[in-house]
Amino acid sequence: MFIRLLVLEWKSFFRSAGFGKGIAVKLLMGFLALYFLTAFFLFGVSLYPLLKKSFPDQEPIQIVNKFLLVWFCLSFVLRLIFQNLPLINSKPLLIQNVSSGAIVHYALLKTIYSFWNLLFLVAIIPFTLFTLKVGDYSGIQMLAWFVGVVGCEFIINYLNLYVSKNFTSNFKKIVPFLLLVLVLYALEHFAVFSVTNLFGAILNLFLLYPFIAIIPLLLVALTYFMLYKNVAQNLYLDAYLQQERKEFKTYDLSWTNRFGAIAPYLQLDLKLLWRAKRAKNVLIVCVVFLGYGLLFYGNDKLSGSSMLIFVGVFLSGIFIINFGQFVPAWDSSYYPLLMSQNMTMRQYLESKAILMYVSVAILAILSTPYLYFGWDIFWINISCAVYNLGINVPLILYFGSMNRKRIDLDNGSAFNYQGMGVAQWLVGIPLLLIPIAVWSVMKATVGLAAANAALVAIGVIGFLLKGPLLNYIATLYTRKKYIMLKGFKEVNN
């Protein structure tokens, strides 16, 4: 049954309308995955000799045991953010001669070869073989240790999926866990109690008593069946529907009426950002990225570097990048309804543009504390903000005319490639490289002030030409309207 379901999923991928774009995105993601897998493999190969050279008086495997706790904690957090239960379109399977147990087992077993598990394995296998070859421990001891630590990783794999399905919807349920992590970190940081030494001593038991390696395997089975039972009980189309709602949140959006005919579409986008899970994540990313400059500013090596333009474009343009690149896919579930309304495509695009203009202005204001790092940083950020207003907003909307892939608004954005196509990757080239190139050339030939002025001038010109630009982009959307409608009907594209 596992093979049959895998074949069905494979056919669904190749027969979808977005196959051409889907294969391009998957090839690029495959290349990035191969890069990280290679890096972790080389790390695993070189780990033993590096530790032996740096700490000649200690056994490398015991050092690794101490710091595996750090990896497991980091792995759990990253999985909680990025890893989801593998998507499977269960709706058509529920009316076929396929048991619900087979569907759930298929989804859970697919997680065995998830990217996170492979990263751990390609690093730990060469380290295990190297340690065995050196002869520090016997084959039975190393086998027990390997089974034990890999078992811990798979416990995290299934425990993360269980937590993400049952607790992430209610943040209050996660607070005790977060407090526990903070307390343990504080104990380690202030040398009150070494949690890493304790965890290392526990893993050392696999070497002293190989038979206890069965304990992690039993815990893997326990977490697997906990998750299996939870998913199987909710494998119904209405399983997660709310039976009762005691209170409703309303928002006064009457202030948008001043924008005239486009006000209803502005209100629709604002409600989308407040209510939809994936759209709401865009706002969270915007807040987080306000601190992006701290990674670069204050570094003397980057003073006057074109990297500052890269940061400046991101600081004020992170919303137009994260939100704008998926226009009109945000509206894919009700796009046919929008296209049947008494509206022009120009009005539809203008509502998106105004939302992005406002976001650039707000983010530019919120980034003004970077004035602490000097006036040069401040003026670079302002120049990039003006450039975003005049050039990058219409540029994002132009590439949106190539979107054919729908978005499920109920899914999170982390490692979710719904809506991703070639356009989303191509837009990054002019979005970032053009302002960097213009600024670098002007700075090298004339000076810093002239380089900033050039970006401002280009942005102002683009903003003054927003009318003709939006009219041209609207014609592209109108021309490709039916192609978009067809693409948005595809569920697995």
C-alpha positions, 0 to 999 in steps of 0.5 A: 500500500505504501508503494501504491500511495507513493506512485499516486503522489508521483503521478499527481506531481507530474500531471499537475498544471504547474509541473514545469514550474514545480520541477524547477523549484524542486531542482533548485531546492534539491541543489541546496539540500545536496549542498547542506548534506555534503557540508554535514558529511564533510563535517562528520568525516573531519569531526574526530581528527579535529576534536582529537587535535583540539582536545588531545586529553579527552575522547572525541566521542565523549565530547560529542555526547556532551554537545549532542544535547545542543544539537537535539534542542536546536533540531527540535526548535528548527523542526517545530518551525520548519517541519510539517507532517508530509502533505497528502491529499487524503480527501479522494482517498477517504472514499476509496478502498484504502484504510485510514491506517494505511494513509496515516502510516504512509504519512508518518513513514515518509518523515523517516527520510526527511531532510532533518533526519538525513542531515543528522545521519550523514554527519553521525555515520562517518563519525561512528565509522571513524571512531570504530576504525581507530579502535577506541571502542568495540563494534558492539559498543559503537553499534549501541551508541549509534542506535541510541543517538539515532533513536534520540533523533527519531524521538525528536522527529515524531515528538515535534510532529505531535507537539506541532499538531496539538500545542502550537495552535495555543501558545500558552501550552508551549510556555512551560516548555519554553520556560524550562529551556530558558531555566536549563540554559541559565543554569548552564550559562551561569555555571550553576549546573552543567546540563550538557555534562549530565546529558553526556554522562547519560549517552556514555551509558550506551558505551558502558551498557550496550543493551540499554540502547533498546530504550530509545527504540522503545521511545521511538515506537511510543512517540510514533503510535502517539502521533499515529493515534492522534492523526488517525482520530482526526482523519476526517474532513470536518475533524478540525472544524470548530463546534462553537465560537463564543466571541468574534473579533471585529475591526473598524476598517472604515478609514479605508473608505478614503481610498474610494473604489479600491477600499473593499479590496484593501479591507480584504487584504487587511483581513487576510493578513490578520486572519490567515495563518500564512499571511499572518506569518508575513507580518511576524517575519517583518517584525523579526527582520527589523533586527536584520541590520544588527548582523551587519551594522557596526562591522568595520569590514562592511563599512561602505560595502554594497552589502549595506544596500542589500540590508537596506532593501530588505529592511524596508522591503521585506513585506513587499518581498514576502507578500508582493511576490505571491500576488495574486496567489493570495486570492487564489481560493476566491480569485474567480469570484473577484474576477466576476465583480464590477472592478477593473484589474487596475483597481485590484493592483492599485489596492495591492500597491497602496498596501505595499507603499504603506508597509515600506513607509512604516518599516522605514520609520521603524528602522530609524533607530539604526541611526545609532550606527551613523548617518551614513547607515540612516541615509542608505536605508532611506535611499533604499526605501525610496527605491523600493517605493518607486521601482520594487513595488511595480517590479513585484507586481509585474512578476506576479503576472507570471503566478499560476500556483494556488496558496492554501492560506491555512498552512504556515509559510515555513518550508511551504512551497505552495505558490512558489514558481520560477517567477518567485526566484527570478524576481530576486535578481532585479529586486536586489542586484539592480540597486546594488549595481547602481549604488556601487558604480555611483559610489566608486565613480562619484561618492557615497552621497551621489550613490544615495541620491541616484537611488532616490532619484530612480525611486522618485521617477518610478513613483511618478510613473506609477500610473502608466506602470500600473496600467501596463501591468494591469494589461498583462494580468488581464491577458493572462487572467484565464491562465491564472484561473486554470492554475489556481484550480489545481490543488497539488501544483 
